[in-house]
Amino acid sequence: MPDSALNLTTSNGMPLITLGDANVNLVLVVDDDEAARLMTTITLEQSGFQVMEAVDCASARARFAERKPDIVLLDVLLPDGDGFSLCRELLQDPRGHDLPIAMVTGLGDIESIHHAYESGATDFITKPVSWGSLPYRLQFILRAKKAFRDVSVSEGKTRALLAGIPDMILRIDRDGHVIDMQVGAYTHEMDHWVSYDEDSGEGHLPAPVYRILAPQIRRVFAGKGEQLVEFDWSPLAGKMRTWEARVMLREQQEVVMVIRDITQRKHQEAELRLWAKVFEGSNEAIMILDDQFRIVLVNKTYEKMMGFSAEDVLGVDAAQIGASQHPRGFFRNLIAILNERGAWLGELSNRRKNGETFPSWFSISRVLGSDGQIENYIAIFTDISERKKSRERLDFLAHHDSLTELPNRTLLNDRLEMAINTAKRRQEKVGLLFIDLDRFKNINDSLGHAAGDQILRQTALRLKKVIRNDDTVARLGGDEFVVLLPRVHDERDLAEVAIKVREELLKPYLVEEMPLHLSPSIGIAIYPEDGSSPSELIKNADAAMYLAKEKGRNNYQFYTPLLNSRTLDRLKLEYDLRQALELGQFELHYQPQMDATNQQLYGAEALIRWRHPERGLVQPNDFIPLAEEIGLIIPIGNWVIAEAARQVTRWQAEGAISLVVSVNISALQFHQPGFMAEVQTIMDDAGAAPQSLELELTESMLMSDMDASIEVLQKFRDLGYRIAIDDFGTGFSCLNYLRRLPVNILKIDQSFVRDMQSDEASLAIVSYIIRLAQSLGMDTIAEGVETSHEMTLLVNEGCRLMQGYHFSKPLPPGQFDAWLADWSAR
């Protein structure tokens, strides 16, 4: 016989269960329950068994007549008889006298079990069946039957011992001949351990094994005492196993060798060493208890985990300690279940020596003596604090998106349904915004999914910034987000939120230090007008979102035609605004800026107007926010600079050499890369000198990145441009930065000018701004001067430059020229 054989497995890779050879065991399954029969067949076939099926006693007899099975799984209750009678019948057949039969029953009473054994059954299996262990249960029955057939053993302790030990016991003489061999029920490949001489019929150990063990056998015969050796050997190819052989002298010419397969133990030891390294020695804690639950022994892990030494806890009543940490009656019930079923699994609260409590997962088993009485309990437990945190994390991920940690569709549906129910009771409305990032797929395809994931995470953070605490932002998947807004008054509330969302998402995304620009398409649905269920509202908001995409993307749309009609004017305005620049509908009006001390013209502020063919002259407040929203503010702003440069060049050519024209710069325009180069190109094209242009900026747009702003403004100043801070004092003023800003002029907001005669605080602010500017070497221009009294008051406070209707309203260039001629003639 070769030293090894083939490693047998099933088609799906599971180990093939055999009795030590290549024969596949045939199982006859007799059960009228089709589901149970099918499950049994699948389980056994996956483990390498062949299966015949029968649904009643008659078909079982027919199958048995066709082919003798190796083992029978027999249901007790059958349509045309009972399993007990059929069991006796099969065993009385000459072909079935030694047939192993396992009765399968849901009857757990002692009387049924007695019936099973009285009918000659080998074993019984109770329902529900443990499918994972079923193949091994059959293997054990088959091995036991073979062993009992080959060896005559006495009843009682010998039978119980051999049924439970995982060993082979061999008697060997001085020449290495095997005199006798007995095997335990759990021994693998025992048929390969003895080779028989064809002539003499004598049995001996396989040659590779004998070469390993011969030195130990000789040492025992030489009086060297018991020998213990571990070795690797495989009777089957590809299944190297580890064995432990203990050799002891039995009599002068004979030794006893006990061989145990320790492969699993070695694997477990290796796994334990590995886990100890991975988790820094975090093994399970073990307690051995007596029959009164007093602690007899604890392991080192227990001491480490609990903080108690073994001496601290020996003799302690573990049940009493446990009962003190749980509700009344809990431990009494635990012990009752343990004694009834033999084992208990579950979570218990534990307390360390330092008083800290922590959750533990316990496996408690009882150990019975030979008399059937309880001798000990074994409690094995682990600290599951981290596992519970992981479970909480899994619970979190079951209701949240793993990438953004926003609520997912499941949690959104729950919250939306709750919001609808609450709104129904209170007669309120619920709003839903369905948001999709325009052209997100392009970024994913061009820059990769990692960049796309960064954008999605940034989007989630931005959306959470613009909503209320009791609103919900959810991610449905891909680049689709939903904002749930309970308790809204009307569509205007939702429109305001949609605008905020849009503004936030239009801000550049920084991915790998590269700014990326995206826009959102937003669909809006309202309960109860647009749906009465979560699915209906989400569907309708989704439809509205696609309408927004059809409208050119980068906008929001309400679901209902009625609400859409209310926003139609805005959509039309947006469409017209996109055409206005190409159609030349913008124009600049100029408001004079005067030196009140000598009544001479200092400069002019360029203010944009939109001459709409249908709406007439549209004021900046009515279209500039929309231009910023839809991304047109930069080309419009560049046009303003270019037109102002052309106009000041014309005026200077006509003799107004020192005239300065100021233009308002938007935040998007100022922070765009290459802004200064763009301005310089525009001025060069117009033939305008930098000294003739004044850039007006607000405090807030500079505060976003003050150091970068100072650097850019300083470069403008170095080229000769004038810099003014518009609406000074209305926002957050940082005086520390103000002293570093390369600014020429602070503009006093008209709200202070308007109220300074009636409000002492406004006058104090005006006076402070003037003196602050003077101390920093800056000028001031007061806006909104409408009366001579205001002019006089400002001059007395030290402000010489001002503009307002007291001098003139903003005028087109031609009217400005006429006004200037008239003013100069006074």
C-alpha positions in Angstrom: 0.0 0.0 0.0 1.4 3.5 -0.9 2.2 5.9 1.9 -0.5 8.3 0.8 -3.7 8.3 -1.3 -5.9 10.9 -3.0 -7.4 13.7 -1.0 -11.2 13.2 -1.6 -13.6 16.2 -1.8 -17.1 16.8 -3.1 -17.8 18.9 -6.2 -18.3 22.0 -4.1 -15.0 21.6 -2.3 -16.3 20.2 1.0 -14.4 17.2 2.6 -15.8 13.9 1.4 -16.9 11.9 4.5 -15.8 8.3 4.1 -14.9 5.3 6.3 -11.3 5.4 5.4 -11.6 4.3 1.7 -13.0 5.7 -1.5 -16.4 4.2 -1.2 -19.3 6.7 -0.9 -21.8 5.9 1.8 -25.4 5.4 0.7 -28.1 6.9 2.9 -31.8 6.0 2.7 -33.9 9.0 3.8 -37.5 8.1 4.7 -39.6 11.2 5.4 -43.1 12.3 4.2 -42.2 16.0 4.7 -40.9 17.2 1.3 -39.0 20.2 2.7 -37.3 18.2 5.4 -36.5 15.4 2.9 -35.0 17.9 0.4 -32.9 19.7 3.0 -31.6 16.4 4.3 -30.7 15.3 0.8 -28.9 18.5 -0.1 -27.0 18.6 3.2 -25.8 15.0 2.8 -25.0 15.1 -0.9 -22.9 18.3 -0.3 -20.9 16.2 2.3 -20.2 13.4 -0.1 -23.0 10.9 0.7 -25.3 9.3 -1.9 -28.9 9.6 -1.0 -32.1 7.5 -1.8 -35.4 9.0 -0.9 -38.7 7.4 0.3 -41.9 9.1 1.3 -43.6 6.3 3.2 -43.2 2.7 4.3 -44.1 1.1 1.0 -41.6 3.2 -1.1 -38.9 2.6 1.7 -39.3 -1.2 1.3 -39.0 -0.8 -2.5 -35.8 1.3 -2.2 -34.4 -1.2 0.3 -35.1 -4.1 -2.1 -33.4 -2.3 -5.0 -30.2 -1.5 -3.1 -29.0 -1.9 0.4 -28.1 1.4 2.0 -25.2 1.9 4.4 -27.5 3.8 6.9 -31.2 4.8 7.2 -32.6 8.1 8.4 -36.2 7.1 9.4 -39.0 9.5 10.3 -41.2 8.2 13.1 -44.5 9.3 11.7 -45.3 8.1 8.2 -48.5 8.1 6.2 -48.9 4.3 5.9 -47.4 3.2 9.2 -44.9 4.2 11.9 -41.1 4.3 11.8 -40.7 2.0 14.8 -42.4 -0.9 13.0 -40.5 -0.3 9.7 -37.3 -0.2 11.7 -37.9 -3.7 13.2 -39.0 -5.0 9.7 -35.7 -3.8 8.0 -33.5 -5.2 10.8 -35.3 -8.6 10.6 -34.4 -8.8 6.9 -31.2 -10.9 6.4 -29.7 -8.0 4.4 -30.4 -5.5 7.1 -29.5 -7.3 10.3 -26.5 -5.0 11.0 -28.0 -1.9 9.3 -27.5 1.4 11.2 -30.9 3.2 11.6 -31.3 6.7 13.1 -34.8 7.6 14.0 -35.7 11.2 13.2 -38.5 12.6 15.4 -40.0 15.7 16.8 -41.2 13.7 19.8 -38.7 14.6 22.6 -40.4 12.4 25.3 -38.7 9.5 26.9 -41.3 7.1 25.8 -40.6 7.8 22.1 -36.9 7.4 22.7 -37.5 4.0 24.4 -39.6 2.9 21.4 -36.8 3.9 19.1 -34.2 1.7 20.9 -36.7 -1.1 21.4 -37.3 -1.2 17.7 -33.5 -1.7 17.2 -32.6 1.8 16.1 -28.9 2.7 16.4 -29.5 6.3 17.3 -32.2 9.0 17.2 -32.1 12.6 16.0 -34.6 15.2 17.2 -36.2 17.9 15.2 -35.4 20.6 14.4 -32.3 19.0 12.8 -28.9 20.6 13.2 -28.0 20.5 9.5 -24.4 21.5 10.0 -23.6 18.5 12.3 -25.9 16.0 10.6 -23.2 14.6 8.2 -20.8 14.1 11.1 -23.5 12.5 13.2 -24.0 9.9 10.4 -20.2 9.5 10.1 -19.9 8.7 13.8 -22.8 6.2 13.6 -21.2 4.5 10.7 -17.8 4.4 12.3 -19.2 3.1 15.6 -21.1 0.4 13.7 -18.0 -0.8 11.9 -16.0 -0.8 15.1 -18.6 -2.7 17.0 -18.8 -5.2 14.1 -15.0 -5.8 14.1 -14.5 -5.8 17.8 -16.4 -7.5 20.5 -16.4 -5.2 23.5 -18.1 -5.4 26.8 -20.9 -3.2 27.9 -20.6 -0.3 30.3 -17.4 1.6 30.8 -15.5 0.0 27.9 -18.2 0.9 25.4 -18.5 4.4 26.7 -14.7 4.9 26.7 -14.1 3.6 23.2 -17.1 5.6 21.9 -15.6 8.8 23.2 -11.8 8.6 23.0 -10.1 10.0 19.9 -7.3 7.4 20.1 -6.0 4.2 18.5 -4.6 1.6 20.9 -2.2 -0.9 19.4 -0.4 -3.8 21.0 3.0 -4.4 19.4 5.7 -7.1 19.9 9.4 -6.6 19.7 9.5 -7.2 16.0 7.0 -4.5 15.3 4.1 -6.8 14.5 0.6 -5.5 15.5 -0.9 -8.0 17.8 -4.2 -6.1 18.3 -5.7 -2.7 17.5 -8.7 -0.9 19.1 -9.9 2.5 17.8 -11.9 5.3 19.2 -15.0 6.6 17.5 -13.3 9.8 16.3 -10.3 8.3 14.6 -9.6 9.0 11.0 -8.0 6.7 8.4 -7.6 3.8 10.9 -7.7 1.2 8.1 -4.3 2.6 6.8 -2.5 2.0 10.1 -2.1 -1.8 9.7 -0.7 -3.5 6.7 -1.1 -7.3 6.4 1.5 -9.7 4.9 -0.2 -11.6 2.1 1.7 -14.9 3.0 1.7 -14.9 6.8 -1.3 -12.7 7.4 0.7 -10.8 10.1 -0.1 -7.1 10.6 2.5 -4.5 11.0 2.7 -0.7 11.0 3.2 1.1 7.7 6.9 1.4 6.9 7.1 5.2 7.2 5.5 5.1 10.6 7.6 2.2 11.8 10.8 4.0 10.8 9.7 7.0 13.0 8.6 4.9 16.0 11.1 2.1 16.0 13.6 4.0 18.1 11.0 4.8 20.8 9.8 1.2 20.8 13.4 -0.1 21.3 13.9 2.5 24.2 10.8 1.2 26.0 12.0 -2.4 25.7 15.4 -1.3 26.9 13.8 0.0 30.1 13.9 3.7 29.4 10.4 4.2 30.5 7.4 5.6 28.6 8.1 7.4 25.4 6.1 10.2 23.8 6.7 11.4 20.2 4.9 13.7 17.7 5.2 13.1 14.0 3.6 14.0 10.7 2.3 11.3 8.3 -0.5 11.1 5.8 -2.2 7.9 4.7 -3.9 10.0 2.0 -2.2 12.3 -0.6 -2.5 16.0 0.3 -3.8 15.4 3.8 -0.7 15.6 6.0 -1.8 15.1 9.6 0.0 15.3 12.9 0.0 12.4 15.3 1.0 11.8 18.9 2.2 8.4 19.9 2.7 7.3 23.5 4.6 4.0 23.9 4.4 2.1 27.2 5.7 -1.3 28.3 2.8 -3.8 28.7 4.8 -6.9 29.4 8.2 -8.3 28.6 7.6 -9.0 25.0 4.9 -6.4 24.3 4.3 -2.6 24.3 1.1 -0.7 24.2 1.1 2.3 21.8 -1.7 4.9 22.1 -1.9 7.0 18.9 -3.9 10.2 18.7 -4.6 12.5 15.7 -3.6 15.9 17.0 -3.9 17.7 13.7 -6.8 19.8 14.8 -5.2 20.5 18.1 -2.1 21.7 16.4 -4.1 23.8 14.1 -6.0 25.3 17.0 -2.8 25.9 18.9 -1.4 27.7 15.8 -4.6 29.7 15.5 -4.5 30.6 19.1 -0.9 31.8 18.7 -1.9 33.8 15.7 -5.0 35.3 17.4 -2.9 36.1 20.5 -0.5 38.1 18.3 -3.3 39.9 16.5 -5.4 40.7 19.6 -2.4 41.0 22.0 -3.3 37.8 23.9 -7.0 38.5 24.2 -8.1 34.8 24.8 -11.3 33.7 26.4 -11.6 33.6 30.2 -12.5 30.3 31.7 -14.0 29.4 35.1 -14.4 25.9 36.4 -17.2 25.7 39.0 -18.4 23.0 41.3 -22.0 21.8 41.4 -22.9 24.7 43.8 -21.5 27.3 41.4 -18.5 27.9 43.6 -15.3 28.8 41.7 -12.8 26.0 41.6 -10.3 27.2 39.0 -9.8 30.2 36.7 -7.3 30.7 33.9 -4.8 33.5 33.3 -7.0 35.3 30.9 -9.7 35.5 33.5 -7.2 37.1 35.9 -6.1 39.5 33.3 -9.6 40.4 32.1 -11.2 40.6 35.6 -8.3 42.0 37.6 -8.7 39.3 40.3 -6.1 36.7 41.0 -7.0 33.1 41.3 -6.6 33.3 45.1 -9.1 36.2 45.2 -12.0 34.2 43.7 -11.5 30.5 44.6 -14.6 29.4 46.6 -16.6 32.4 45.6 -20.3 31.8 44.7 -20.3 32.9 41.0 -24.1 32.6 40.8 -24.6 34.9 43.7 -22.2 37.5 42.2 -24.0 37.3 38.9 -27.4 37.5 40.4 -26.5 40.8 42.1 -25.7 42.4 38.7 -29.0 41.3 36.9 -32.7 41.7 37.4 -34.3 39.6 40.1 -35.1 36.0 38.9 -32.8 36.3 35.8 -30.1 34.0 37.2 -32.7 31.6 38.7 -34.1 31.2 35.1 -30.6 30.9 33.7 -29.8 28.0 36.0 -33.1 26.3 35.3 -32.4 26.4 31.5 -28.8 25.2 32.1 -29.9 22.2 34.1 -32.7 21.4 31.7 -30.7 21.7 28.4 -27.1 21.2 29.6 -25.8 24.5 28.3 -26.6 28.2 28.2 -25.4 30.9 25.8 -25.9 34.6 26.2 -24.8 38.0 27.3 -24.1 38.8 30.9 -22.9 42.0 32.6 -19.5 41.5 34.3 -17.7 43.6 36.9 -13.9 43.9 37.2 -12.0 44.2 40.4 -11.8 48.0 39.9 -15.6 48.2 39.7 -15.8 48.7 36.0 -18.7 46.8 34.4 -18.5 45.4 30.9 -20.6 43.1 28.6 -19.5 39.5 28.4 -20.6 36.7 26.1 -20.9 33.5 28.2 -21.0 29.9 27.2 -21.8 27.8 30.2 -22.0 24.0 30.1 -22.6 21.4 32.8 -20.4 18.3 33.3 -22.1 15.1 34.4 -20.4 12.3 36.4 -20.7 8.6 35.7 -23.7 8.5 37.9 -25.5 11.2 35.8 -25.2 13.8 38.6 -23.7 17.3 38.0 -20.1 17.4 38.9 -19.0 20.8 37.5 -20.0 23.7 35.4 -17.6 25.3 32.8 -18.1 28.9 32.1 -16.2 30.5 29.2 -16.6 34.2 28.5 -15.2 37.0 26.5 -15.3 40.8 26.8 -17.6 41.8 23.9 -17.3 45.6 24.4 -15.6 46.0 21.1 -17.9 43.5 19.4 -21.0 45.4 20.7 -19.5 48.6 19.3 -19.0 46.8 16.0 -22.5 45.6 16.1 -23.7 49.1 16.8 -21.6 50.2 13.8 -23.3 47.5 11.7 -26.7 48.6 12.9 -25.6 52.2 12.0 -24.6 51.1 8.5 -27.8 49.2 8.0 -29.6 52.6 8.1 -26.8 54.9 6.8 -24.7 55.3 3.7 -21.2 53.9 4.4 -19.4 56.6 2.3 -21.1 59.7 3.6 -22.6 58.3 6.9 -25.9 60.1 5.9 -29.2 58.2 6.4 -29.9 55.8 3.6 -33.2 55.1 1.8 -34.5 52.8 4.6 -34.0 55.4 7.3 -35.3 58.2 5.0 -38.5 56.3 4.4 -38.9 55.8 8.2 -38.4 59.5 8.9 -40.5 60.6 6.0 -43.4 58.4 7.1 -43.1 59.7 10.6 -43.0 63.3 9.3 -46.1 62.6 7.2 -48.0 61.1 10.1 -47.1 64.1 12.3 -48.0 66.6 9.6 -51.4 64.8 9.1 -52.2 65.2 12.8 -51.1 68.8 13.0 -52.4 69.9 9.5 -48.9 70.8 8.5 -46.8 70.4 5.3 -43.7 68.3 4.6 -41.1 69.3 2.0 -38.8 67.0 0.0 -35.8 68.2 -2.1 -34.4 65.6 -4.5 -30.8 66.7 -5.4 -28.7 65.4 -8.3 -25.2 66.7 -9.0 -25.0 67.7 -12.7 -22.4 65.9 -14.8 -21.0 64.1 -11.8 -20.4 61.1 -14.0 -17.9 63.0 -16.0 -15.8 63.6 -12.9 -16.1 60.0 -11.9 -15.1 58.8 -15.4 -12.2 61.3 -15.9 -10.7 61.5 -12.4 -11.7 58.2 -10.9 -14.0 57.0 -8.2 -11.7 58.2 -5.4 -12.2 61.8 -6.6 -15.9 61.1 -7.0 -16.1 59.8 -3.4 -14.4 62.9 -2.1 -17.0 65.1 -3.8 -19.8 63.0 -2.4 -18.4 63.3 1.1 -18.0 67.1 0.7 -21.5 67.4 -0.7 -22.9 65.6 2.4 -21.1 68.0 4.7 -22.3 71.0 2.8 -25.9 69.9 2.8 -25.8 69.3 6.5 -24.5 72.8 7.0 -27.6 74.5 5.4 -30.4 72.5 7.0 -32.1 72.8 10.4 -31.4 70.3 13.2 -34.6 68.5 12.8 -34.3 68.2 9.0 -32.8 65.1 7.4 -30.2 64.8 4.6 -30.1 61.3 3.0 -28.1 59.7 0.2 -30.1 57.4 -2.0 -27.1 56.2 -4.0 -24.7 57.5 -6.7 -24.9 61.3 -6.7 -28.6 61.5 -5.5 -29.3 63.2 -2.2 -32.6 64.0 -0.5 -33.4 66.7 2.0 -36.5 66.1 4.2 -38.0 69.2 5.7 -40.8 68.7 8.2 -43.0 71.5 9.3 -42.8 73.9 6.3 -45.3 76.7 5.8 -45.4 77.0 2.0 -43.3 76.6 -1.2 -41.4 79.8 -0.4 -39.7 78.1 2.5 -38.6 75.2 0.3 -37.5 77.6 -2.5 -35.3 79.4 0.1 -33.7 76.1 1.2 -33.2 75.1 -2.4 -31.5 78.4 -3.2 -29.2 77.9 -0.1 -28.4 74.3 -1.2 -27.7 75.4 -4.7 -25.4 78.2 -3.6 -23.5 75.9 -1.3 -23.1 73.2 -3.9 -21.9 75.8 -6.5 -18.8 76.5 -4.4 -15.7 74.9 -5.8 -14.9 71.4 -4.6 -11.2 70.9 -3.7 -10.1 67.5 -4.9 -6.3 66.8 -4.8 -5.7 70.5 -4.5 -7.6 71.1 -7.7 -10.8 73.2 -7.6 -13.8 71.5 -9.4 -17.1 73.2 -10.2 -20.4 71.4 -10.1 -24.0 72.5 -10.0 -27.1 70.8 -8.6 -30.5 70.0 -10.2 -33.1 70.1 -7.5 -36.7 68.7 -7.6 -39.2 69.7 -4.9 -42.3 67.9 -3.7 -44.7 68.8 -0.9 -47.0 66.8 1.3 -49.9 66.6 1.0 -50.3 68.3 -2.4 -47.8 66.1 -4.3 -48.3 62.7 -2.5 -49.4 61.1 0.7 -46.8 58.3 1.0 -43.0 58.3 1.2 -42.6 56.5 -2.1 -45.0 58.9 -3.9 -43.3 62.0 -2.6 -39.8 60.7 -3.4 -41.0 59.6 -6.9 -42.5 63.0 -7.6 -39.5 64.9 -6.2 -37.4 62.8 -8.5 -39.6 63.7 -11.5 -39.3 67.4 -10.6 -35.5 66.9 -10.5 -35.5 65.6 -14.0 -37.6 68.6 -15.0 -34.9 70.8 -13.6 -32.3 69.0 -15.7 -34.5 69.5 -18.8 -34.6 73.2 -17.9 -30.9 73.4 -18.4 -29.6 72.0 -15.0 -28.4 74.1 -12.2 -31.9 75.0 -11.0 -34.8 73.8 -8.9 -38.3 72.8 -10.0 -41.5 72.2 -8.0 -43.4 69.1 -8.9 -46.9 70.5 -9.4 -47.7 72.7 -12.5 -49.3 75.3 -10.2 -46.1 75.8 -8.2 -43.9 75.6 -11.3 -46.0 78.5 -12.8 -45.1 80.6 -9.8 -41.4 80.0 -10.5 -41.9 80.4 -14.3 -41.1 84.1 -14.1 -37.8 83.4 -12.4 -36.9 80.7 -15.0 -37.8 83.2 -17.8 -35.6 85.8 -16.2 -32.8 83.3 -15.9 -33.2 82.4 -19.6 -33.2 86.1 -20.7 -30.2 86.8 -18.4 -28.2 84.2 -20.3 -28.9 86.0 -23.6 -28.5 89.5 -22.3 -24.7 89.7 -22.6 -24.7 88.4 -26.2 -27.5 90.7 -27.2 -25.8 93.8 -25.7 -28.7 94.6 -23.3 -26.4 95.7 -20.4 -25.4 99.3 -19.9 -23.5 101.2 -17.3 -24.8 104.2 -15.4 -22.4 106.4 -13.5 -23.0 108.2 -10.2 -20.7 111.2 -9.6 -18.4 111.1 -6.6 -17.8 114.6 -5.4 -15.2 116.4 -3.3 -17.6 118.4 -1.1 -14.9 120.8 0.1 -14.5 122.4 -3.3 -17.6 121.0 -5.1 -15.3 119.4 -7.8 -15.8 116.0 -9.5 -13.6 113.4 -8.0 -14.8 110.3 -9.8 -17.8 108.1 -10.7 -19.1 104.8 -9.6 -20.1 102.5 -12.5 -23.4 100.8 -11.8 -24.8 98.1 -14.2 -28.3 98.2 -15.5 -30.2 95.7 -17.7 -32.4 97.2 -20.4 -34.8 94.3 -20.9 -36.9 94.5 -24.1 -40.1 93.6 -22.2 -39.3 94.5 -18.5 -37.6 97.8 -19.2 -34.7 98.9 -17.0 -34.0 96.1 -14.5 -32.1 97.1 -11.4 -29.0 95.2 -10.2 -30.8 93.8 -7.1 -33.2 92.0 -9.4 -30.7 90.1 -11.5 -27.2 90.2 -9.9 -28.1 87.5 -7.2 -29.5 85.4 -10.1 -26.3 85.9 -12.1 -24.2 84.8 -9.2 -26.5 81.7 -8.7 -26.2 80.6 -12.3 -22.5 81.3 -12.8 -22.9 84.4 -15.1 -21.4 86.9 -12.6 -17.8 86.4 -13.9 -18.5 87.2 -17.6 -20.8 90.1 -16.6 -18.2 91.4 -14.1 -15.6 91.3 -16.8 -17.9 93.2 -19.2 -18.4 95.9 -16.5 -14.7 96.4 -16.1 -14.1 96.5 -19.8 -17.0 99.0 -20.5 -15.9 101.2 -17.5 -12.3 101.2 -18.9 -13.5 102.2 -22.3 -15.6 105.0 -20.9 -13.0 106.5 -18.6 -10.6 106.4 -21.6 -13.0 108.4 -23.6 -13.5 110.9 -20.7 -9.8 111.3 -20.2 -9.4 111.9 -24.0 -12.1 114.7 -23.6 -10.1 116.4 -20.8 -11.1 114.7 -17.6 -7.6 113.6 -16.9 -7.9 112.9 -13.2 -11.3 111.1 -13.3 -11.4 107.7 -11.4 -14.1 105.2 -12.2 -14.9 102.6 -9.5 -16.4 99.2 -10.3 -17.9 96.6 -7.9 -16.1 93.2 -7.9 -18.0 90.1 -6.9 -16.5 87.4 -4.6 -16.5 84.8 -7.4 -14.8 87.2 -9.7 -12.1 88.2 -7.2 -11.3 84.7 -6.1 -11.1 83.2 -9.6 -7.6 82.1 -10.7 -6.0 84.7 -13.0 -8.3 87.5 -12.0 -5.5 90.1 -11.9 -4.2 89.1 -15.3 -7.7 89.3 -16.7 -8.2 92.8 -15.4 -4.8 93.9 -16.8 -5.6 92.5 -20.2 -8.9 94.3 -20.3 -7.3 97.6 -19.3 -4.6 97.2 -21.9 -7.1 96.5 -24.6 -9.0 99.7 -23.6 -5.9 101.8 -23.4 -6.8 102.7 -19.8 -4.3 103.4 -17.1 -4.5 101.5 -13.8 -4.7 104.7 -11.9 -8.1 105.5 -13.5 -9.8 102.4 -12.1 -10.9 101.8 -8.5 -11.9 98.3 -7.4 -14.7 98.1 -4.8 -14.8 95.0 -2.6 -16.7 94.1 0.5 -15.2 93.0 3.8 -16.9 89.6 3.8 -15.4 88.5 0.5 -11.9 89.3 1.7 -12.3 87.6 5.1 -12.7 84.1 3.6 -8.9 84.0 3.0 -7.5 87.3 4.3 -3.8 86.5 3.7 -4.4 85.6 0.0 -6.7 88.6 -0.4 -4.0 90.9 1.0 -1.4 89.4 -1.4 -3.7 90.0 -4.5 -4.7 93.5 -3.4 -1.1 94.5 -2.9 -0.2 93.4 -6.4 -3.1 95.6 -7.7 -1.8 98.5 -5.7 1.7 98.0 -7.0 0.4 98.3 -10.5 -1.4 101.6 -9.6 -5.0 100.5 -9.1 -7.0 102.1 -6.3 -8.8 99.8 -3.8 -12.0 100.7 -1.9 -13.8 98.7 0.9 -17.5 99.0 0.1 -20.2 99.1 2.9 -17.5 99.3 5.6 -18.9 98.6 9.1 -21.9 96.6 8.0 -20.1 93.2 8.3 -17.5 91.7 10.5 -14.6 94.2 10.6 -11.3 92.8 11.7 -9.1 95.9 12.5 -6.0 93.7 12.7 -6.4 92.8 9.1 -7.6 96.3 8.1 -4.2 97.9 9.0 -2.5 95.4 6.7 -4.9 95.8 3.8 -3.5 98.0 0.9 -6.7 100.0 0.7 -7.1 103.6 -0.5 -10.7 104.3 0.6 -13.3 103.1 3.1 -16.9 103.7 1.8 -19.4 104.6 4.6 -22.6 102.6 4.0 -25.7 104.7 3.2 -27.6 103.2 6.2 -25.3 105.0 8.6 -25.5 108.2 6.6 -29.3 108.1 6.4 -29.6 107.6 10.2 -26.8 109.7 11.5 -29.0 112.8 12.1 -31.5 110.9 14.2 -29.4 108.1 15.7 -26.4 109.0 17.8 -25.0 105.5 17.4 -25.0 105.8 13.6 -23.3 109.2 13.9 -20.7 107.7 16.2 -20.0 105.0 13.8 -19.6 107.4 10.9 -17.3 109.6 13.0 -15.3 106.5 14.0 -14.9 105.3 10.4 -13.7 108.7 9.3 -11.1 108.9 12.1 -10.0 105.3 11.6 -9.4 105.9 7.9 -7.5 109.1 8.7 -5.3 107.3 11.2 -4.5 104.6 8.6 -3.8 107.1 5.8 -7.0 106.3 3.9 -9.8 108.5 2.5 -13.5 107.9 3.1 -16.5 108.2 0.7 -19.9 108.6 2.2 -22.7 106.9 0.2 -26.4 107.9 0.0 -25.9 111.7 0.7 -29.3 113.2 -0.2 -29.4 116.6 1.7 -27.1 119.5 2.1 -27.4 119.1 5.9 -26.0 115.6 5.6 -23.2 116.9 3.4 -22.3 119.7 5.9 -22.4 117.2 8.8 -20.0 114.8 7.0 -17.6 117.6 6.0 -17.5 118.8 9.6 -16.7 115.2 10.7 -13.8 115.2 8.3 -15.2 113.3 5.3 -14.7 115.3 2.0 -15.7 112.6 -0.6 -19.3 111.6 -1.1 -21.9 110.5 -3.5 -25.7 110.5 -3.6 -28.9 112.0 -4.9 -28.0 115.3 -3.4 -25.5 115.6 -6.3 -27.0 113.2 -8.9 -28.6 109.9 -9.4 -26.7 107.3 -11.6 -26.7 108.5 -15.2 -26.0 107.0 -18.6 -22.8 108.4 -20.1 -24.5 111.0 -22.3 -26.6 112.3 -19.4 -23.5 112.2 -17.2 -21.7 114.4 -19.6 -24.6 116.9 -19.7 -24.8 116.9 -15.9 -21.1 117.5 -15.6 -21.2 120.4 -18.0 -24.1 121.9 -16.1 -22.4 121.4 -12.7 -19.2 122.9 -13.9 -21.1 126.0 -15.2 -22.6 126.7 -11.8 
